[in-house]
Amino acid sequence: MTVHGAKGLEAPVVILPDTATRATAQGGALLETAGGGFLWCARKPDDCEATATAREARSDAADRETLRLLYVP
């Protein structure tokens, strides 16, 4: 039984998404802050607290978008 068959959605071809890889946040050195401003930090090792928080927020947004796209038919 296929995954779709278990849900009652039999199809001749079943496409399963790639769930083994994790998307990485794409973007340049310009990071958006929670307050709507922007910070410039070209290298992760040079991050201060504010840029590290902004970089983590961008990574979290990429993770949420990946999970959102997993359920879009």
Backbone as ProteinMPNN parsed JSONL, in Angstrom:
{"seq_chain_A": "MTVHGAKGLEAPVVILPDTATRATAQGGALLETAGGGFLWCARKPDDCEATATAREARSDAADRETLRLLYVP", "coords_chain_A": {"N_chain_A": [[0.846, -1.168, 0.0], [0.564, 2.19, -0.837], [1.631, 5.446, 0.355], [-0.265, 7.327, -0.418], [-2.38, 5.622, -0.928], [-3.063, 4.743, 1.606], [-4.305, 6.974, 2.542], [-6.496, 7.065, 0.983], [-6.187, 8.094, -1.533], [-5.533, 6.977, -4.167], [-3.166, 6.753, -6.75], [-1.595, 6.475, -9.972], [1.065, 7.237, -10.066], [3.234, 8.074, -7.514], [4.65, 10.702, -5.83], [7.164, 11.384, -3.651], [8.326, 13.802, -1.381], [11.629, 15.193, -0.935], [12.742, 14.656, 2.083], [14.99, 14.348, 3.526], [17.049, 16.152, 3.334], [18.121, 19.321, 4.549], [17.013, 22.599, 4.182], [19.008, 25.447, 3.533], [19.478, 28.726, 4.753], [19.261, 31.19, 2.408], [20.93, 34.009, 1.234], [22.368, 37.278, 1.345], [24.816, 39.37, 2.915], [23.25, 41.171, 4.166], [21.136, 41.481, 6.783], [17.885, 41.143, 8.11], [16.342, 42.713, 10.861], [14.331, 42.094, 13.827], [12.894, 44.369, 14.37], [12.448, 45.534, 11.954], [14.557, 46.801, 10.782], [17.848, 46.806, 9.208], [20.906, 44.942, 9.17], [24.398, 44.739, 8.499], [26.527, 42.127, 7.945], [29.097, 40.338, 6.921], [30.451, 37.943, 7.435], [29.924, 34.964, 9.295], [31.562, 34.297, 11.558], [32.155, 36.855, 12.49], [29.924, 37.814, 13.768], [27.975, 39.811, 15.957], [25.917, 40.022, 18.91], [23.418, 40.985, 17.998], [23.499, 40.568, 15.184], [23.818, 37.817, 15.139], [21.383, 36.978, 16.198], [19.656, 37.945, 14.203], [20.573, 36.437, 12.032], [19.927, 33.864, 12.896], [17.156, 34.093, 12.975], [16.632, 34.344, 10.236], [17.435, 31.82, 9.382], [15.573, 30.23, 10.777], [13.234, 31.085, 9.518], [13.681, 30.08, 6.952], [13.577, 27.351, 7.514], [10.87, 27.107, 8.341], [9.606, 27.783, 5.939], [10.409, 25.666, 4.312], [9.071, 23.519, 5.552], [6.46, 24.395, 5.148], [6.233, 24.295, 2.364], [6.373, 21.576, 2.032], [3.829, 20.588, 2.398], [2.295, 21.718, 0.446], [0.412, 21.024, -2.359]], "CA_chain_A": [[0.0, 0.0, 0.0], [1.34, 3.421, -0.893], [1.245, 6.495, 1.302], [-1.516, 7.897, -0.897], [-3.408, 4.61, -0.78], [-3.467, 4.731, 3.001], [-5.17, 8.134, 2.743], [-7.61, 6.967, 0.064], [-5.884, 8.892, -2.721], [-4.772, 6.131, -5.081], [-2.684, 7.399, -7.97], [-0.65, 5.599, -10.644], [2.413, 7.696, -9.746], [3.293, 8.735, -6.217], [5.884, 11.462, -5.689], [7.464, 11.697, -2.261], [9.289, 14.902, -1.314], [12.921, 14.933, -0.312], [12.683, 15.123, 3.468], [16.24, 14.009, 4.19], [17.964, 17.285, 3.322], [17.625, 20.519, 5.224], [17.26, 23.815, 3.414], [19.841, 26.437, 4.197], [19.032, 30.092, 4.511], [19.972, 31.841, 1.321], [20.891, 35.46, 1.356], [23.646, 37.944, 1.417], [25.293, 39.833, 4.204], [22.259, 42.087, 4.725], [20.236, 40.717, 7.645], [16.751, 41.926, 8.61], [16.137, 42.581, 12.299], [12.932, 41.932, 14.233], [12.26, 45.672, 14.369], [12.277, 46.008, 10.586], [15.799, 47.406, 10.296], [18.779, 45.897, 8.547], [22.285, 44.917, 9.641], [25.354, 44.207, 7.528], [27.571, 41.283, 8.517], [29.488, 39.468, 5.813], [30.936, 36.621, 7.863], [29.309, 34.471, 10.532], [32.455, 34.428, 12.726], [32.202, 38.245, 12.952], [28.614, 38.187, 14.295], [27.745, 40.273, 17.319], [24.665, 39.434, 19.405], [22.302, 41.394, 17.144], [23.569, 39.897, 13.886], [23.595, 36.388, 15.367], [19.936, 36.823, 16.347], [19.057, 38.144, 12.881], [20.944, 35.29, 11.196], [19.139, 32.73, 13.378], [15.78, 34.332, 12.535], [16.586, 34.023, 8.806], [17.508, 30.365, 9.292], [14.277, 29.703, 11.221], [12.262, 31.382, 8.459], [13.932, 29.121, 5.875], [13.052, 26.061, 7.981], [9.404, 27.163, 8.283], [9.201, 27.776, 4.539], [10.604, 24.305, 3.832], [7.967, 22.702, 6.057], [5.242, 24.849, 4.5], [6.234, 23.788, 1.002], [6.207, 20.124, 2.068], [2.413, 20.247, 2.378], [1.616, 22.357, -0.678], [0.374, 20.058, -3.461]], "C_chain_A": [[0.898, 1.239, 0.0], [0.866, 4.395, 0.178], [-0.095, 7.093, 0.889], [-2.675, 6.9, -0.754], [-3.937, 4.555, 0.643], [-4.418, 5.893, 3.303], [-6.37, 8.101, 1.804], [-7.404, 7.756, -1.211], [-5.022, 8.083, -3.683], [-4.39, 6.901, -6.339], [-1.687, 6.451, -8.638], [0.804, 5.972, -10.351], [2.352, 8.441, -8.428], [4.65, 9.412, -6.107], [6.062, 11.814, -4.214], [8.505, 12.803, -2.214], [10.587, 14.461, -0.653], [12.899, 15.515, 1.094], [13.976, 14.855, 4.219], [17.221, 15.178, 4.228], [17.301, 18.49, 3.974], [17.978, 21.736, 4.379], [18.136, 24.762, 4.224], [19.321, 27.824, 3.837], [19.9, 30.711, 3.43], [19.876, 33.341, 1.522], [22.287, 36.01, 1.468], [23.984, 38.351, 2.831], [24.319, 40.792, 4.875], [21.217, 41.267, 5.481], [19.129, 41.622, 8.164], [16.567, 41.651, 10.094], [14.646, 42.453, 12.601], [12.183, 43.265, 14.194], [12.064, 46.264, 12.982], [13.501, 46.694, 10.017], [16.679, 46.358, 9.629], [20.169, 46.041, 9.142], [23.158, 44.31, 8.552], [26.4, 43.398, 8.285], [27.924, 40.222, 7.491], [29.878, 38.06, 6.257], [30.32, 36.229, 9.199], [30.259, 34.57, 11.733], [32.534, 35.849, 13.291], [30.89, 38.704, 13.564], [28.704, 38.73, 15.716], [26.402, 39.665, 17.753], [23.488, 39.749, 18.479], [22.332, 40.672, 15.795], [23.373, 38.39, 14.031], [22.104, 36.099, 15.508], [19.239, 36.957, 14.998], [19.36, 36.97, 11.958], [20.142, 34.05, 11.588], [17.676, 32.859, 12.945], [15.64, 34.001, 11.051], [16.631, 32.512, 8.598], [16.186, 29.717, 9.706], [13.199, 29.929, 10.169], [12.438, 30.413, 7.287], [13.408, 27.741, 6.253], [11.526, 26.028, 7.905], [8.91, 27.106, 6.842], [9.355, 26.381, 3.94], [9.465, 23.404, 4.284], [6.646, 23.109, 5.422], [5.134, 24.279, 3.092], [6.045, 22.275, 0.943], [4.743, 19.734, 1.921], [1.636, 20.92, 1.265], [1.603, 21.384, -1.852], [0.786, 20.689, -4.77]], "O_chain_A": [[1.87, 1.314, 0.751], [-0.165, 4.188, 0.818], [-0.959, 7.339, 1.731], [-3.811, 7.295, -0.492], [-5.13, 4.343, 0.857], [-5.239, 5.804, 4.216], [-7.186, 9.022, 1.825], [-8.374, 8.057, -1.907], [-3.892, 8.474, -3.978], [-5.212, 7.615, -6.914], [-1.001, 5.698, -7.947], [1.681, 5.109, -10.385], [1.521, 9.331, -8.243], [5.684, 8.766, -6.273], [5.207, 12.464, -3.613], [9.489, 12.74, -2.951], [10.626, 13.48, 0.089], [13.022, 16.727, 1.273], [14.055, 15.105, 5.422], [18.126, 15.198, 5.062], [16.08, 18.645, 3.946], [19.111, 21.878, 3.92], [18.013, 24.856, 5.445], [18.793, 28.046, 2.747], [21.126, 30.744, 3.539], [18.839, 33.86, 1.938], [23.257, 35.277, 1.662], [23.51, 37.766, 3.805], [24.528, 41.186, 6.023], [20.503, 40.458, 4.888], [19.394, 42.739, 8.607], [16.627, 40.504, 10.535], [13.806, 42.679, 11.73], [10.967, 43.284, 14.004], [11.564, 47.382, 12.851], [13.477, 47.131, 8.866], [16.307, 45.191, 9.504], [20.563, 47.127, 9.567], [22.704, 43.468, 7.778], [27.081, 43.925, 9.165], [27.136, 39.314, 7.227], [29.655, 37.094, 5.528], [30.207, 37.046, 10.112], [29.808, 34.899, 12.83], [32.934, 36.034, 14.441], [30.748, 39.891, 13.859], [29.412, 38.186, 16.563], [25.823, 38.869, 17.013], [22.659, 38.88, 18.207], [21.294, 40.213, 15.317], [22.82, 37.752, 13.136], [21.615, 35.091, 14.997], [18.34, 36.179, 14.68], [18.498, 36.551, 11.185], [19.726, 33.276, 10.725], [17.035, 31.868, 12.594], [14.627, 33.432, 10.646], [15.938, 31.985, 7.728], [15.729, 28.769, 9.067], [12.348, 29.067, 9.952], [11.453, 29.974, 6.694], [12.855, 27.035, 5.409], [10.949, 25.036, 7.458], [7.907, 26.453, 6.554], [8.518, 25.958, 3.143], [8.948, 22.613, 3.495], [5.793, 22.255, 5.18], [4.065, 23.832, 2.678], [5.608, 21.744, -0.078], [4.438, 18.67, 1.382], [0.428, 20.713, 1.15], [2.665, 20.955, -2.303], [0.809, 20.016, -5.8]]}, "name": "protein", "num_of_chains": 1, "seq": "MTVHGAKGLEAPVVILPDTATRATAQGGALLETAGGGFLWCARKPDDCEATATAREARSDAADRETLRLLYVP"}
